[in-house]
Amino acid sequence: MVDHRLSEEHEALRESVREFARKEVAPVIADYYEREEFAYPLVRKMGEMGLFGLPVPEENGGMGGDYFALCLALEELGRIDQSVAITLEAGVSLGIMPILRFGTEEQKRTWLPKLARGEVLGAFGLTEPDGGSDAGATRTTAVLDGDEWVINGSKAFITNSGTDMTGFVTVTAVTGERPDGRKEISAILVPSGTPGFTVAKKYSKVGWNASDTHALSFDDCRVPADNLVGERGRGYAQFLATLTEGRVAIAALGVGTAQGCVDECLRYLGEREAFGHKIGEYQAMQFKVAQMELRAHTARLAYYDAASRMLRGEQYKKEAAIAKLASSNAAMDNARDATQIFGGYGFMNETPVGRFYRDSKILEIGEGTSEVQLMLIARELGLPA
């Protein structure tokens, strides 16, 4: 029979991250958010806790855990704040995993121990200003000149790309033409500070205000030929695998926010009075929170299913898309309902539900829009592409 009970190790991890989120993140994150400042002390603390190294093998400097452990950590962080959670999520699924899955032994030796300890952050440069969801329309180019790649182009909306801790960005670039005439796309590691690599000033965003997001440009940027990550011409396939993994992690983050909305509403319903009664006594409020719990619970089951299939080595592309879609919908719907329950207070940035509402919209866009998830599900059902 299906058993969703956590192991002792997973339960202990969840409790430790929950305590960290409640005691160390919750009291200070509103200030970072208001100042639109990256929360370096919190990120370094997550590194000290080993959270960045959760799915990294011990021989590579990590904790030797599994990807589900990362998801549990993201759910607990997302329950309090998405900016901190997405810093961890992107740092692992987009920064570490391409090197762990596809990097050379030298790249692993150089980067993984520092990444796993949270001393350095890696980023993944995929999205382009004119590309969006059409990643196959990559225009950034990399031409091999002797023993160096010469990179020209630009990237947009890249998380963890401009912090003082950022060590590199893995970028996708057109490196030639395939026999069938399509673009040959490869992935290349570009260390921070490389001449010709420019990080634009941070975006002014609707949400995720305590996370780091920049546009990047490359102007005759030269890196060694050995900085190729994986096989030449396999960059597109590699990033698809990276994004499929990442969708499970993003789903966990979204579930955390959906559950965080329930947490905040339950507290508020027991405190707020209207017309001589606690508002939690009114059935309309009870039904609204019951629907919120329903969404969080079913979305959690979806990401648990996708993660379990991943860990068993089974196909999980459809289940990852379902989990990502279900959780982003749950987070957005719960944030909307929570804001309504809180009324005017919900419209204030100092309340968690106000931040949840601003943050959750990007979950329906980042790492594959909701429309892309529907397209993936349809294709996995055998419908024509």
Buried (B, 14 or more C-beta within 10 A) or exposed (E): EEEEEBEEEBEEBBEBBBEBBBEBBBEBBBEBBEEBBBBEEBBBBBBEBBBBBBBBBEEBBBBBBBBBBBBBBBBBBBBBBBBBBBBBBBBBBBBBBBBBEBBBEEBBEBBBBBBBBBBBBBBBBBBBEEBBEEBEEBBBBBBBEEEBBBBBBBBBBBBBBBBEBBBBBBBBBBBBEEEEEEBBBBBBBBBBEBEBBBBBEBBEBEBBBBBBBBBBBBEEBBBEBEBBBBEBBBBBBBBEBBBBBBBBBBBBBBBBBBBBBBBBBEEBBEEBEEEEEBBBBBEEBEEBBEBBBBBBBBBBBBBBBBBBBBEEEEEBBBBBBBBBBBBBBBBBBBBBBBBBBBEEBBEEEEBBBBBBBBBBBBBBBBBBBBEBBEBBBBBBEEEEE
